[in-house]
Amino acid sequence: MAETTGFVEANGLTFAYIEEGAGPLVLMLHGFPDTAHTWDHLRPLIAARGYRAVSPFMRGYHPTAVPAADPGQETLARDVLALISALGASEAVLIGHDWGASAVYGAAALRPDLVSKLITVAIPHPATLKPSLRKVWGVRHFAAYKLPGAAKRFARNNFEALPAIYRRWSPTWTPPAAEFDAVRECFSSPGSLDAAFGYYRKLSPLPSASLKKKITVPTVVIAGTDDPVAEPSDYRRSARMFKGEYIVEEVPGGHFMHREHPALFAARVLGHL
């Protein structure tokens, strides 16, 4: 497992990150329940292609600092933009999964001049999602995580809820126990798990300003064909939010398809760099 290689101040917070390679910046944002290590397979492959591949720990995820307040969508989007500048780059390729996808959608809409390409994983553009009974049931944790004491309940019995949520979102995957070591280590740090739940406490059913703006940068969205919530048709419907090139890639696997089928997933991503 790659070690944290640096810290940088961005958008009023100290972010930790893992870095490999040199060249144009590729910034890779993770989701929940996850860490920067979700990119440990892809990051060195991108670096080997002549890029500077950086995967930060998102706001509140140890060893990134715990913020004083729960972050909204606009804060997450501006974190991405601030990280590009703090890392000394004038632009970046953005890759985001889950909450990281939401963040990079917003960042690309706000400052297209800082984004050379956008690659999102497992999340169709949030402004285009149509609710259904299946989808509401699939994201029922959104409501549960807003409740008082949610973080303590999630941490019970050595985070037994962690593999359970992976099974729900990626039902065709049986990950080894070690797959969750990095997440358990992150969330064992005081305040980190509660900060991660803060994303859900702040979550609104209405799109924020950055998610209402259409995206002009070239975009690739990657859909898991075994995802029990987000279907490939949801990604095709999202095309209305994009004015530039918009490509939907379908790969086997569920919400965590980049870890279920890392070689195939990496080949698809590398083909678009």
KEDREN-568520 format. One line per field, with one value per residue (C-alpha): residue number from 1; x negated, y, z negated. Coordinates in Angstrom, 1 decimal, always signed. Each point is the difference from the previous one (the first is absolute). Example, Ala and Ser with C-alpha at 12.3 -4.5 7.8 and 13.67 -1.06 7.14 Angstrom:
KEDREN-568520
k <- (1  2) .
xx <- (-12.3  -1.4) .
yy <- (-4.5  +3.4) .
zz <- (-7.8  +0.7) .
This chain:
KEDREN-568520
k <- (1  2  3  4  5  6  7  8  9  10  11  12  13  14  15  16  17  18  19  20  21  22  23  24  25  26  27  28  29  30  31  32  33  34  35  36  37  38  39  40  41  42  43  44  45  46  47  48  49  50  51  52  53  54  55  56  57  58  59  60  61  62  63  64  65  66  67  68  69  70  71  72  73  74  75  76  77  78  79  80  81  82  83  84  85  86  87  88  89  90  91  92  93  94  95  96  97  98  99  100  101  102  103  104  105  106  107  108  109  110  111  112  113  114  115  116  117  118  119  120  121  122  123  124  125  126  127  128  129  130  131  132  133  134  135  136  137  138  139  140  141  142  143  144  145  146  147  148  149  150  151  152  153  154  155  156  157  158  159  160  161  162  163  164  165  166  167  168  169  170  171  172  173  174  175  176  177  178  179  180  181  182  183  184  185  186  187  188  189  190  191  192  193  194  195  196  197  198  199  200  201  202  203  204  205  206  207  208  209  210  211  212  213  214  215  216  217  218  219  220  221  222  223  224  225  226  227  228  229  230  231  232  233  234  235  236  237  238  239  240  241  242  243  244  245  246  247  248  249  250  251  252  253  254  255  256  257  258  259  260  261  262  263  264  265  266  267  268  269  270  271  272  273) .
xx <- (+0.0  -1.5  -0.9  +1.1  -2.6  +1.0  +2.2  +1.2  +2.2  +3.1  +3.3  -0.8  -0.9  -3.1  +0.4  -2.1  -0.7  -1.8  -2.0  -1.8  -1.6  -0.8  +1.7  +3.5  +2.2  +2.6  +2.0  +1.9  +2.8  +1.5  +3.4  +1.6  -0.8  -3.4  -3.4  -2.6  -1.2  +2.9  -2.3  -3.0  +0.3  +0.8  -2.3  -3.4  +1.3  +0.9  -3.4  -1.7  +1.8  -1.8  +2.4  -0.2  +2.7  +1.2  +2.7  +0.9  +1.9  +3.3  +0.9  +0.2  -1.5  -3.1  -2.8  +1.7  +1.2  +3.5  +1.9  +1.9  +3.3  +1.7  -0.8  +2.6  -0.3  -1.5  -2.8  -0.9  -0.1  -2.2  -2.3  -0.8  -0.7  -2.2  -1.9  -0.9  -1.5  -1.6  -1.8  -1.5  +2.0  +1.8  +2.4  +0.8  +1.7  +2.6  +1.1  +2.7  +1.9  +3.2  -0.4  -3.1  +2.1  +2.4  -2.9  -1.6  +3.3  +0.3  -3.7  +0.2  +3.2  -1.5  -3.4  -0.2  -3.3  -1.6  +1.2  -1.4  +2.2  +2.6  +0.4  +2.7  +0.7  +3.2  +2.0  +2.1  +0.3  +2.0  +2.2  +1.5  +0.8  +3.7  +1.2  +1.6  +0.9  -3.1  -2.3  +1.4  -0.4  -3.5  -1.0  +1.9  -3.3  +0.2  +2.8  -1.6  -3.3  +1.6  +1.3  -1.7  -2.5  -0.3  -3.8  +0.0  +2.4  -2.1  -3.2  +1.5  -1.7  -3.1  +2.0  +2.1  +2.3  -3.0  +0.0  +3.8  +0.3  -2.5  +2.1  +3.1  -1.5  -2.2  +2.0  -2.1  -3.3  -1.4  -3.0  -2.7  +0.1  -3.2  +1.9  +1.4  -3.2  -0.6  +3.5  +0.0  -3.3  +1.3  +3.3  -1.7  -1.6  +2.1  +2.5  -0.6  +3.0  +2.3  -1.4  +0.7  +3.6  +0.1  +0.2  +3.4  +1.2  -0.5  +1.4  +3.0  +2.4  -0.2  -3.1  -2.3  -1.3  -2.9  +2.2  +2.4  -2.6  -0.7  -3.4  -2.1  -3.2  -0.4  +1.6  +0.0  +2.4  -0.6  +3.1  -0.1  +2.3  +0.7  +0.8  +3.3  +0.8  -1.5  +0.8  -1.8  +3.2  -0.4  -3.4  +1.3  +2.8  -2.6  -1.3  +2.2  -2.3  -3.0  -0.8  -3.3  -1.0  +1.9  -0.8  +1.6  -2.2  +1.6  -2.1  +0.9  +0.5  +2.0  -0.6  -3.6  -0.7  -3.5  -1.0  +2.0  -1.6  -3.1  -1.8  +3.0  +0.9  -3.5  -0.2  +3.2  -1.3  -3.4  +1.6  +1.5  -3.2) .
yy <- (+0.0  +3.3  +2.5  +3.6  +2.1  +3.6  +2.6  +3.2  +2.9  +0.4  +1.8  +0.7  -3.7  -2.2  -2.8  -3.2  -1.7  -2.8  +0.9  -2.0  +1.1  +3.3  +1.9  +1.5  -0.3  -2.8  +0.6  -3.0  +0.5  -2.8  -0.6  -1.7  -2.2  +0.2  +1.8  +1.1  -3.6  -0.9  +1.2  -2.1  -2.2  +2.8  +2.7  -1.6  -1.0  +3.6  +1.1  -2.4  +1.7  +3.3  +1.6  +1.3  -2.1  +1.4  -1.5  +2.2  -1.1  +1.9  +2.7  -1.6  -3.4  -0.6  +1.0  +3.0  +2.4  -0.1  +3.1  +2.1  -0.3  -2.5  +0.6  +0.8  -0.8  +3.4  -0.5  -3.3  +1.4  +2.9  -2.5  -1.5  +3.3  +1.1  -3.2  +0.5  +3.4  -1.2  -2.8  +2.6  -0.9  +2.2  -2.8  -3.6  -3.1  -0.8  -3.5  -0.4  -2.9  +0.3  +3.3  +0.6  -0.1  +2.5  +2.3  -0.1  +0.5  +3.3  +0.9  -0.4  +2.1  +2.8  +0.2  -1.8  +1.9  -2.1  -3.4  -1.6  -3.1  -1.4  -3.7  -1.0  -3.4  -1.6  +3.3  +1.4  +3.8  +0.6  +2.7  -2.6  -2.8  -1.0  -1.6  -3.4  -2.5  -2.0  +2.9  +1.4  -3.4  -0.3  +3.3  -0.4  +0.5  +3.6  +0.5  -2.3  +1.8  +3.3  -1.3  +0.7  -2.7  -1.4  +0.0  -2.0  -2.5  -0.4  -0.6  -2.8  -3.4  +1.2  +1.7  -3.0  +2.4  +0.6  -3.3  +0.0  +3.3  -1.3  -3.2  +2.2  +2.2  -2.6  -3.2  -2.0  +0.7  -2.0  +2.1  -1.5  +1.2  +2.1  +2.1  +2.0  +0.5  +3.6  +1.1  -1.4  +1.7  +3.3  -0.1  -1.1  +3.5  +2.2  +2.1  -1.5  -2.2  +2.7  +2.4  -2.5  -0.2  +3.8  -0.2  -1.8  +2.4  +2.9  -1.8  +1.7  -1.6  +3.2  +0.5  +2.7  +2.8  -1.9  -3.0  +2.3  +1.2  -1.9  -1.5  +0.9  -2.1  -3.4  -2.6  -3.7  -1.7  -3.6  -2.1  -3.4  -2.4  -1.8  +3.1  -0.6  +3.8  +1.9  -1.5  +0.8  +1.7  +2.5  +1.0  +0.4  +2.2  +2.2  +1.1  +3.1  +1.5  -0.1  +2.4  -1.7  -3.5  -2.5  -3.7  -2.8  -3.0  -3.1  -2.5  -3.1  +0.5  +2.1  +3.3  -1.0  -1.3  +1.6  -2.5  -2.9  -0.1  +2.2  -1.1  +0.6  +3.2  +1.3  -0.8  +2.0  +3.0  -0.1  -0.1  +3.4  +1.8) .
zz <- (+0.0  +1.1  -2.7  -0.4  +1.8  -0.7  -1.6  +1.6  -1.1  +2.2  -0.6  -3.6  -0.9  -0.1  +2.5  +0.0  +3.3  +1.8  +3.0  +2.8  +3.2  +1.7  +2.7  +0.6  -3.2  -0.3  -3.2  -1.3  -2.6  -2.0  -1.6  -3.0  -1.7  +1.5  +0.0  +2.5  +0.0  +2.2  +2.9  -1.0  +3.1  +2.5  -1.3  +0.9  +3.4  +0.7  -1.3  +2.4  +2.9  -0.8  -2.4  -3.5  -1.7  -3.3  -2.2  -3.0  -3.1  +0.2  -2.5  -3.5  +1.0  -2.1  +0.5  +1.6  -2.7  -1.5  +1.0  -2.5  +1.9  +2.2  +3.7  +2.7  +3.7  +0.7  -2.6  +1.5  +3.5  -1.1  -1.9  +3.3  +1.7  -2.9  +0.0  +3.7  -0.8  -3.3  +1.8  +2.4  +3.1  +2.4  +1.0  -0.7  +1.2  -2.7  -0.9  -2.7  -1.6  -2.1  -2.0  +1.9  +3.2  -1.4  -0.9  +3.4  +1.9  -2.0  +0.5  +3.8  +0.2  -2.1  +1.6  +3.3  +0.7  -2.7  +1.2  +3.2  -0.3  -2.4  -0.9  -2.4  -1.5  -1.2  -0.4  +2.9  -0.1  -3.2  +1.6  +2.4  -2.3  -0.1  -3.2  +0.0  -2.7  +0.9  -0.2  -3.2  -1.6  +1.3  -1.6  -3.3  -1.8  +1.0  -2.5  -2.6  +0.0  -0.8  -3.3  -3.3  -1.0  +3.5  -0.1  -3.2  +1.3  +3.2  -2.1  -2.1  -0.1  +1.9  +2.7  +1.0  +1.9  +2.4  +1.9  -0.2  +2.0  +2.6  +0.5  +0.5  +2.6  +1.7  -0.3  +2.4  -1.9  -2.9  -1.1  -2.3  -3.6  +0.5  +2.6  -2.9  -2.0  +1.2  -0.6  -3.6  -0.6  +1.3  -2.0  -3.2  -0.2  -2.3  +1.8  +3.5  +0.3  -1.4  +2.5  +2.8  -1.2  +0.1  +3.8  -0.4  -2.7  +2.3  +3.1  +1.6  +2.4  +2.1  +2.3  -1.2  +2.3  +1.5  +0.9  +1.9  +2.4  +3.2  +0.4  +3.1  -0.5  +1.7  -2.4  -0.4  -2.4  -1.0  -0.9  -1.8  +1.8  -3.3  -2.0  -1.8  -0.1  +2.9  +3.4  +3.3  +1.1  -2.8  +1.4  +3.5  -1.3  -1.6  +3.4  -0.2  -2.6  +2.4  +2.8  +1.1  +0.8  -2.3  +0.0  -2.0  -0.7  -1.4  -2.0  -2.1  -3.7  -2.4  -1.7  -0.7  +3.5  -0.1  -2.7  +1.1  +3.5  -0.4  +3.2  +2.3  -1.7  +0.2  +3.7  +0.7  -1.9  +1.5  +3.4  -0.6  -1.2) .
